[in-house]
C-alpha cells in the first residue's frame, strides 16, 4: 500500500547516482554490566536492494522514515516510511523536480521536516504535515544551503549550513520567530541529536584525524567536549538512558558519560557481511537501525 504527497514539478535536477546502502534493524538489550548488545537482525530494505537507503529516523517505536533513491531514479531522493509492525512501506513524497532527505519528526508530532533541494538547486528546510493535507512549506524561507538539521524544541532548530566556494561548514541554531542564525561551531559533522534536556549533541572535526563529540546548551555560549569519537566516525545516536552508540568500520561502540572513560566495543557486525557502518537511529523501546555499505 502506498500513499503519496506530490509536491513539486518543473525543472529537472542534475542527475546524481548515490552509492548503494542498506538498513538493518536490531533489537537492543542491556546486560548486567550495562553493556548494550544487538540481536535479532532484520533486513529492512529488501524493496530497494540495489538502491540508496539512508538517514533512518524513528517517528514512533514502529514507524521508521528513510531517504530512498531507487536504481531507476537518477535525479532525486524521496522519503519513505516503514511500518515495522505491519511490514509495510509507504512512499511519502513523489517529487519529479525536487529531492527530499533527512526526514525528522517535529516537536508536537503533527509535522515532519526534511531538507529539500529545490528546482533552482537551493537547499532549504521544509516541513510537511503527517496527514499529507498540504504540500509543505519552508520553515526558514531566507536560509539556504541547509545540509542537515534537528529540532531542540518547537521554536528552535539546529542547522548545518554548507559552506560556499570552499568556506567551512558552520553549525547554527535558529529560532522560528527570530529567523536569526546563532553560530555554534565550525566544521561540524553531519549528525545532530537533540538530548532530552534540550541540549544539542554533535561532532566537530577539529583536525583530519581528531573529531570530538560535543554538547551545546543554547543558554550557554560555548559547547562542552564529551569524548573523542572512534576513528573516522562522525555518526552516533543517543539511547534513552543517555548512552551514546557509535561505530568504526564494522564495529559498534558505546560511551556512557559518567560511567565510561572511553568508547567500549559492544559488537562486530562483520558476521552479517557488514564492512562499514555509518548512520544510526534508535527507538525509545530498544530498536537500533543501522545503515551499512
Phi and psi in degrees as a GROMACS rama.xvg file:
@    title "Ramachandran Plot"
@    xaxis  label "Phi"
@    yaxis  label "Psi"
@TYPE xy
-134.217  131.479  UNK-2
-117.294  141.057  UNK-3
-122.711  142.884  UNK-4
-108.24  107.27  UNK-5
-92.5182  115.518  UNK-6
-140.878  92.5632  UNK-7
124.683  132.583  UNK-8
-141.064  171.046  UNK-9
111.523  -135.953  UNK-10
-55.8355  131.279  UNK-11
-76.5928  144.743  UNK-12
-78.2057  155.881  UNK-13
-64.5361  140.843  UNK-14
-62.7228  137.374  UNK-15
-147.342  115.116  UNK-16
-94.4191  117.678  UNK-17
-88.6231  148.759  UNK-18
-63.9844  148.373  UNK-19
-68.0019  131.203  UNK-20
-141.697  155.857  UNK-21
-127.398  165.299  UNK-22
-122.804  127.248  UNK-23
-115.47  135.715  UNK-24
-102.286  132.763  UNK-25
-121.945  155.439  UNK-26
-93.5606  148.651  UNK-27
-113.129  141.787  UNK-28
-139.998  145.817  UNK-29
-99.3238  131.411  UNK-30
-84.3381  178.255  UNK-31
-62.9049  -27.6337  UNK-32
-95.336  19.3581  UNK-33
69.5991  20.6139  UNK-34
-87.2147  131.823  UNK-35
-86.405  133.927  UNK-36
-123.447  147.365  UNK-37
-99.8929  145.365  UNK-38
-155.046  172.739  UNK-39
54.3623  61.0101  UNK-40
-65.9413  145.144  UNK-41
-141.398  121.247  UNK-42
-78.7154  118.038  UNK-43
-95.5735  -17.8044  UNK-44
-111.518  37.4109  UNK-45
-62.745  -23.8011  UNK-46
-73.0289  -10.9122  UNK-47
-147.528  57.8976  UNK-48
-70.1629  -15.6431  UNK-49
-115.439  11.0209  UNK-50
-110.417  -167.14  UNK-51
-98.1333  122.848  UNK-52
-132.953  113.692  UNK-53
-155.309  176.265  UNK-54
53.097  53.7031  UNK-55
-66.7189  145.903  UNK-56
-150.357  121.608  UNK-57
-76.2918  122.713  UNK-58
-91.7034  -23.5226  UNK-59
-154.478  179.203  UNK-60
-61.3342  -26.5481  UNK-61
-121.369  15.7741  UNK-62
-130.142  116.192  UNK-63
-117.513  123.575  UNK-64
-95.1054  145.484  UNK-65
-135.834  158.291  UNK-66
-97.1316  128.779  UNK-67
-132.136  139.502  UNK-68
-132.701  124.011  UNK-69
-86.2465  161.293  UNK-70
-59.591  -27.3444  UNK-71
-80.4467  -8.37197  UNK-72
-113.042  113.73  UNK-73
-108.836  6.49155  UNK-74
-111.138  -26.9287  UNK-75
-159.481  168.334  UNK-76
-105.225  156.322  UNK-77
-128.382  167.576  UNK-78
-101.588  130.717  UNK-79
-120.665  152.038  UNK-80
-120.373  133.396  UNK-81
-110.84  125.695  UNK-82
-89.3857  107.529  UNK-83
-73.2518  -22.6868  UNK-84
-82.058  -47.5805  UNK-85
-86.7296  -9.21117  UNK-86
57.5856  50.3947  UNK-87
-124.625  152.315  UNK-88
-118.425  147.367  UNK-89
-128.493  125.616  UNK-90
-82.3795  115.871  UNK-91
-86.7981  -39.2753  UNK-92
-118.725  149.021  UNK-93
-142.778  89.778  UNK-94
-125.885  98.5756  UNK-95
-62.2836  -25.835  UNK-96
-112.293  -5.20146  UNK-97
-132.845  162.204  UNK-98
-120.145  142.626  UNK-99
-124.665  141.889  UNK-100
-153.807  172.402  UNK-101
58.3856  57.0031  UNK-102
-65.5021  134.656  UNK-103
-141.794  127.286  UNK-104
-68.4805  131.337  UNK-105
-88.4052  152.742  UNK-106
-54.1322  138.224  UNK-107
102.81  -27.4405  UNK-108
77.0109  9.90028  UNK-109
-101.243  -19.9017  UNK-110
-133.239  160.156  UNK-111
-127.009  154.542  UNK-112
-112.69  156.864  UNK-113
-157.873  152.81  UNK-114
-77.1757  132.63  UNK-115
-115.201  127.081  UNK-116
-89.4305  108.46  UNK-117
-81.8647  175.587  UNK-118
-59.7392  -30.0437  UNK-119
-91.5131  5.55061  UNK-120
91.8627  -8.70693  UNK-121
-69.3507  148.164  UNK-122
-115.78  116.705  UNK-123
-129.502  162.704  UNK-124
-88.6613  120.045  UNK-125
-110.962  160.126  UNK-126
-128.112  151.01  UNK-127
-137.006  145.657  UNK-128
-74.6117  140.013  UNK-129
-64.2561  -27.1989  UNK-130
-85.2615  4.29472  UNK-131
59.4392  33.5017  UNK-132
-80.7242  -13.9624  UNK-133
-150.39  175.811  UNK-134
-88.5633  8.97281  UNK-135
92.218  172.945  UNK-136
-154.921  152.1  UNK-137
-73.6676  132.695  UNK-138
-78.2101  -33.5355  UNK-139
-130.002  83.8598  UNK-140
-57.0395  -29.9703  UNK-141
-102.018  7.88833  UNK-142
-106.892  119.473  UNK-143
-114.322  176.597  UNK-144
62.0402  31.4221  UNK-145
-75.9457  122.714  UNK-146
-99.0677  -43.8563  UNK-147
-146.596  165.818  UNK-148
-161.566  165.389  UNK-149
-156.54  164.408  UNK-150
-105.956  126.379  UNK-151
-89.17  -31.8101  UNK-152
-159.793  -179.222  UNK-153
-67.0709  -17.7882  UNK-154
-114.535  8.64698  UNK-155
-142.262  125.581  UNK-156
-120.301  157.357  UNK-157
-108.841  131.82  UNK-158
-124.946  131.021  UNK-159
-90.1786  113.526  UNK-160
-102.261  123.379  UNK-161
-72.3354  130.127  UNK-162
-72.5022  142.505  UNK-163
-87.1786  141.44  UNK-164
51.0779  47.0459  UNK-165
85.9661  -4.61534  UNK-166
-67.9727  151.276  UNK-167
-67.4919  151.939  UNK-168
-70.8516  150.841  UNK-169
-134.322  139.905  UNK-170
-98.8601  129.077  UNK-171
-128.247  161.159  UNK-172
-107.659  154.798  UNK-173
-150.907  136.059  UNK-174
-89.7233  145.601  UNK-175
-68.1135  -25.3237  UNK-176
-86.4979  -47.7427  UNK-177
-75.3063  -32.0908  UNK-178
58.3655  22.8983  UNK-179
-106.452  133.663  UNK-180
-79.6522  134.356  UNK-181
-119.754  118.435  UNK-182
-67.0819  135.719  UNK-183
-111.087  -48.415  UNK-184
-162.131  157.629  UNK-185
-104.995  150.095  UNK-186
57.955  51.8791  UNK-187
-77.0766  160.999  UNK-188
-82.0821  173.805  UNK-189
-80.7056  -15.1945  UNK-190
-90.9881  119.664  UNK-191
-123.812  126.989  UNK-192
-131.004  129.935  UNK-193
-83.982  130.624  UNK-194
-90.6803  156.257  UNK-195
-57.2546  -27.9553  UNK-196
-87.4439  7.9014  UNK-197
93.7217  -3.93321  UNK-198
-79.5921  162.727  UNK-199
-107.911  131.712  UNK-200
-105.81  134.882  UNK-201
-158.517  173.073  UNK-202
-115.151  140.602  UNK-203
-114.741  135.466  UNK-204
-94.1505  82.8231  UNK-205
-63.4093  -43.5586  UNK-206
-136.021  178.938  UNK-207
-63.1078  -26.5465  UNK-208
-107.531  -23.7759  UNK-209
-113.986  114.353  UNK-210
-120.487  132.446  UNK-211
-107.7  136.068  UNK-212
-82.1208  128.613  UNK-213
-131.807  163.28  UNK-214
-124.57  151.02  UNK-215
-133.109  125.518  UNK-216
-97.1566  117.184  UNK-217
-56.7368  -17.5481  UNK-218
-85.4847  -6.57574  UNK-219
-121.373  154.734  UNK-220
-80.9906  -24.5723  UNK-221
-125.896  133.575  UNK-222
-65.5761  157.205  UNK-223
-112.441  139.341  UNK-224
-76.122  134.421  UNK-225
-99.7655  -54.9898  UNK-226
-169.244  156.578  UNK-227
-71.9954  138.374  UNK-228
-74.4622  157.16  UNK-229
-57.9411  160.374  UNK-230
-55.1945  128.04  UNK-231
60.9824  24.2952  UNK-232
-114.577  129.757  UNK-233
-119.148  1.44839  UNK-234
-106.594  144.095  UNK-235
-159.935  169.316  UNK-236
-143.991  152.239  UNK-237
-109.058  124.005  UNK-238
-79.3712  162.528  UNK-239
-56.4096  -26.9838  UNK-240
-86.6212  4.92029  UNK-241
92.4953  0.824637  UNK-242
-77.1831  134.787  UNK-243
-91.7599  135.115  UNK-244
-113.952  131.836  UNK-245
-139.535  -171.415  UNK-246
-151.423  164.16  UNK-247
-150.506  117.026  UNK-248
57.3247  -119.34  UNK-249
-94.8706  1.42275  UNK-250
-102.693  145.42  UNK-251
-103.075  145.596  UNK-252
-133.355  155.365  UNK-253
-128.035  153.377  UNK-254
-145.315  125.313  UNK-255
-116.002  111.757  UNK-256
-55.6822  136.024  UNK-257
85.7627  -11.1706  UNK-258
-119.997  -47.9851  UNK-259
-99.1328  147.454  UNK-260
-95.1062  -16.1403  UNK-261
-156.5  178.257  UNK-262
-68.4422  141.174  UNK-263
-117.083  125.983  UNK-264
-66.8712  132.466  UNK-265
-123.392  -3.89282  UNK-266
175.523  154.861  UNK-267
-126.412  117.17  UNK-268
-87.1197  8.12955  UNK-269
-59.4556  -28.8667  UNK-270
-66.5189  -14.8559  UNK-271
-100.73  10.6955  UNK-272
85.09  10.5677  UNK-273
-84.1594  132.186  UNK-274
-109.555  -23.0361  UNK-275
-152.051  129.234  UNK-276
-106.227  135.873  UNK-277
-119.026  -102.201  UNK-278
-72.6632  153.909  UNK-279
-135.527  149.775  UNK-280
-145.297  145.543  UNK-281
-130.783  142.439  UNK-282
-94.0541  168.468  UNK-283
-73.2126  -20.0591  UNK-284
-102.709  17.0164  UNK-285
95.074  32.3151  UNK-286
-106.905  145.914  UNK-287
-127.901  118.836  UNK-288
-96.8061  130.078  UNK-289
-124.179  127.258  UNK-290
-90.6448  129.341  UNK-291
-129.633  149.774  UNK-292
